[in-house]
Amino acid sequence: MLVINIYYTGVNGSAKEFAKEMVESGVVDRVRAEVGNLGYNYFFPMDDPETVLLIDKWESQEALDKHHKSEMMKEIAELRDKYHLHMRVEQFMERK
């Protein structure tokens, strides 16, 4: 399993607006429905009101690679640009 933490940071509440639009537009539900997705959830750090944390979980690197090649990635990138967000990414892999 892969776990990806994506920190979206903006100004004046833009990161939370981004997350809200991702949910309301249905993008989040479509990502969750993709084969291999095990979780796609937003969290709000208490000590940083301008950041949103996405915890994204995938069954395998192959499933994540397919997601990255999907049309949804263009939508996500357009929304990220719309809200002028900066990203920081951490990736973790479960080993057996």
N, C-alpha and C positions, 0 to 999 in steps of 0.2 A: 504494500500500500504506500502511496505517496501522499504526503500532507504538504500543502503549499500555503504559507501565510503571506498574504498580500496586504501591505499597509498603504492605503490611499490617503494622501494628505492634500488639503486645499486650504482655502481661506473663507471666512464668513459663512461657515456651514456648508460649503460646496460638497465636501465628501459625503456628508449625510444626505444631501439632495441627490447625489449620484446614486447612492445605495437605494434610496427611495424610488428613483426612476427605474433602476434595474429591476426592482421587485414589481412595481406597478406596470411596467411595459411587458412583463412576462418573460424577460430574458432569464431570470433566476430559475423559474420553473422549467424552462427549456434546457438549461444546463443540467439541472438535477435529473432530468429525464434521459440524458445521454447515457449510452451504454458505458459502464465503467465508473460513473460518478457515484461516489459514496457519501458526499456531503458538500454543501455550498452554503455557508452561513456567515452573516455579517455580525460584527460585534463593535462596540464603541468603548475605547479605552477611557477610563475615568480621569486619567491625568493628562489627556490630550484631546480636547474637544474638537480639534480640526482634523482628526484622523479617524478612519474607519478601518477595521481589520476584517479581511475576508479569510476564512479558513476553508480551503478547498481541498477535498480528499478524492483521490482516484485509485482505482483498483490496480493500475499498472501504468508504466511509462507509455506504452502503446495507446492506451485510452486517453491519456493526457495529450499525446501528440495529435491524435485525431481531433480532439477538442480545439487545439491550437490552430488547426487547419480549417476549422469550420467557419461558416459565414457569421456565426455569432461573435467570433473574435473581432470582426470588423465593427459590429454594433457596439461591443464593449469599448473598443478603442475610440470610436466616435463619441460615446458618452463621456469617457475619461477626458478627451480633449475638450468637449463642451464645458465641463466643470473645471478645467485647468488643473488637473490633479497630478501629483507626483507619486511615484510608486517605489516601494521597497519590497523586495521579495526574499523569502526564506523558504527553502525546500528541504523536507525531511523524508527519508525512506525507511520503511520497516524492513528489517532483514530477518530472514528465518534461519 
